Amino acid sequence: MVTQLVRIGAEFGISCFFSGGFDGLAGKHEAAVRPVTGGLRTRVLHIGDYDQSGEHMFTALAEDVLAFAEAAGVEVQFERVAVTGEQVVAHNLPIAPPKATDRRSFSGTATTQAEALPPDVLAAIVREAIEAHRDPEVHRQILAREETERRAIRESLSRRPRDRMAAH
């Protein structure tokens, strides 16, 4: 799953970060202040298990990162894109009862692991979430600017002497 998500993120110029379990504060602080250096707004698309831990990990991550981001003057938004109760039903994912030992609240009556989503379905969900937040006009402008910059670099390189060593 990790390799696939990194590949999808790379298609859009998006960084992917992964963790297992509840993250420590150092990683959350880094996630919150990372956008400061680029001056960017950040949206975190979260994928996690559909169970007590998955829901609480998302909540804890969002609360902690948002607190650090606010202190740093950074805008960060969170969105849980998978796994949701609707996705469990829509894709007929395998389910298990919630853990009786986990007393945290949970919105569902059955649990599902993120790995239960077929890779092509997960890829489609992630791409759809990314596309929902992209501005097509900004994307077009960036592509045009990149092409202009590539053309200028090619022209600059073509004007340089080919190989000064060959002349000596």
N, C-alpha and C positions, 0 to 999 in steps of 0.2 A: 504494500500500500504506500509506503513512504516514497519509494522510487517513482511510482506513478504520479503521486501528488507533486513531487519536485519537478517532474517533467511538465506537468500541466501548468504549474506556476511559472516555469521558465518561458513557456509560450507567451505569457502575458507580462513578463518582466516582474514577476511577483516572487518574493522570498517565501519559503516554507520553513516552518519551525515545528519540531516535534518534541513531545515529551511523553512520559508514561507516569501515570499517577498524579498526585497533587504536587505541583511545582513549588520549589523554594522561592523565597522573596527575591533573591539575587537575579534569577532568570526573569521574573516578572518585572523587576525594575529595569532590566536591560530592554525588555520588550516595550516598555512604556517610553523610555527616553531615546530609543533608536530613531524614531521619526524626527527628533529635534535636529539631528545633524543634517538631514535632508530637507527640513522644513516642510514635511509632508503630512497630510492627514492620513490616518491609518485606519483600515477596517480589518478586523480579525475575523476570518471565517473559520469556525470551529467544527471539527469532526470528532465525535466521541460516542461511546457506547450509550445505548438507550437503557439506562438503569439509574439507580440512586447515585452511585459514584459519578457516572457520566454527567448527570445534571448538576451535581454539586461541584464537580471539577470546573465546569463551565462557569458557574456562578462565582466561585472563589477566584478563578483566573480573571474574570471580568472586573470584579470588585477591586482586587488588588492592583491590577494594571491601570484601571481608571483612576485610582487614588494617586498612584505615582505619576500618571500622565497629567492629571490636573495640577499637581504640584510643579511639574515641569512646563506647564502651559502648552501641552500637546493635546490635540484632538484624536481620540481613539474610539472607535465604535466596534461593537461585538455582534456577531450573528452566528447562531448555531445552524449549520447547514445539514448536518447529518450526525447521528441517526435520530429521526423524529418518529413519533407514533404513527403519523400518516405514512411515512416511508415503509414502516414495518408492514402495514396493511397493504399498501399499493404494490409492494414487491414480494409479498408473501414470505417475509423473512422468518427464519426459525426463531422461536421464542422459548423463554424459560421463566419460571416464576421469580419474582424479586427475592433477593436473599433475605431470609427471615432474621439473620443476625444484623442486617444493616437497618437501623432505625431511622435513617434520614427520610425526609418526605420524598415522594416520587409521584410524578403525574400519571404514570402508566400502571397497568395491572400485570404486564408481562415485560420481560427484558430482552434485549437483542444486542449482540456485539457488533461493533462497527465493521469488523471483518466479514460479517454476513452479507453485506452489500456486494453484489457482483462488481468486479473491477470496472466494467463498462458503464454500469449504472452510477457508481461513485464518480467516475470521470465526468459523466453528463451532469450530475448534480453540482459538482464543483465548477465546471465551465459555466453552467447556467447562473450560479451565484455570482461569479466574476462578471459575466456579461451584464447582469442586472445593475451593476454599479459603474460600468464603463460609459464614458461619453463618446459616442462615435465621432463627433466632430473634433474633439481633442485628439482622438486616436488618428484621424485623418491628417490633422495638422502636424502631429509628431512624425508620422511616416513621411510626409512631404519634406519636413525639415531634415530628417535623416538622409533622404535622397539628395537633397541639396548639399549637405555636408559631405556625403560620399563623392559626389561629382567634383566638389572643390578639392578634395584630397587627391582624387585621380588626376585632375588637371595639374595640381602642384607637383605631384610625383612625375608626371610626364615631362615637365619642364626642367627637371633636375638632370645634370649630367649622368649618363648611364653608369659608368664605372671609371672613376678617376684613376684607379690603379692600372687599368688597361692602357691608359694614355702614357704612362711612364715607362 
